[in-house]
Amino acid sequence: MRKKLLLVLPIVVMALAGIGGWYWWTKWRFLESTDDAYIDSDISVISPKIAGYIKEVRVRNNERVAAGQILFVIDDSDYAARVAQAKAAVASEEATVATYGDRITLQQAMIEQAKAELQSAAADLARAEDDYRRYRALVTSDFASRQRFEQAADDAARAAAALKKDRAALAAQQAQLAVLHSERREEEAKLNQARAALQLARNDLANTVIRAPIAGVAGNRAGQIGQYVQPGTQLLSLVPLPRVYVTANFKETQLTWMRPGEPAEIAVDAYPGQVLKGYVESFAPGSGAEFSLLPPDNATGNFTKIVQRVPVRIALPADDPLVRLLRPGLSVEVTVDTRAAALREARGGVAAAAAETAFAGAGERR
């Protein structure tokens, strides 16, 4: 029995070693794993756009909310008064612009009147000049008195002066019309400014009601009734469950054959024995150290090389029941199968080598 065992044992060991070697060569060496991985999600932080005191809180922690649902209400009495004030300013400016419209219409009528007076003065001047020329010819022949000639000359001079006066009056009326147009444009600009102020006041009034931008689960609620808040104050965190993904921090030496689309297996620490099937979605544009609060300064004399880690995003299937149980922050272990990329690169390298050999052989034959 001992002799048989001594004969069989080496065979079994060699068989197991062969199976293990075959498994390592065909699969295991292409599997890249890390336990530096966590469930993640695109969490929305809810903050007010205006300052004020919270009047109502309509959401509780761990409550599921729909997109557009009211979360908080800020006291709107001051903002409603500002809207009324802005409306009054708009009405005042609209009345001013309308008044300028009436004044422009009146000014145009006055210009037409000045034009008519100018035409009348021009006709009077023409008649006076004709009388002047006629009496000048008659006075030289003693057919008219000197006094009548001088009166005709005075009438012509007065008509010329009246024409100049009417021309100046017309120019003044036209200049006044231009001034009125300019003033109306200025008032229209003020009206647009008042309307913009009214729209801003309405926006502030609407922003007193804080709504959920997305559907999700409320958490980390900090806003309370009576609290004074300012723009940017964190009131609530909204987690868009079950839309979660995995952020796995792989070593840089593990990324050689890792490509987007490769399959991944995710083991969740909170649910042992259950495995999720996902795939590599994308890679971070830099290592984790590059985006840290205090990036390392490697340009020093005491440099020590440290293997860096790169965040890799792993997509999860939305229809898996286990995904609905996951929460951001849970620890997971990720294993990525890189066989497809490795074999593709290997076949590409073999093909390139064969092409190079064939090209070299053709050159030798030539």
Protein Blocks (a to p, Z undefined) as FASTA:
>chain_A
ZZmmmmmmmmmmmmmmmmmmmmmmmmmmmpccdfbbcddddddddddfbdcddfbdcbde
hiacdehiafbdcdfklmmmmmmmmmmmmmmmmmmmmmmmmmmmmmmmmmmmmmmmmmmm
mmmmmmmmmmmmmmmmmmmnopacfklmmmmmmmmmmmmmmmmmmmmmmmmmmmmmmmmm
mmmmmmmmmmmmmmmmmmmmmmmmmmmpccdfbgcddehifbdghiacdehiafbdcddd
fbdcddddddfklmmmgcehiacddddfklghiacddddfbdcfbdfklmmmbdcdfbbf
kbccddddddddddddfklmklmmpcehiacdddddfklmmmmmmmmmmmmmmmmmmmmm
mmmmZZ
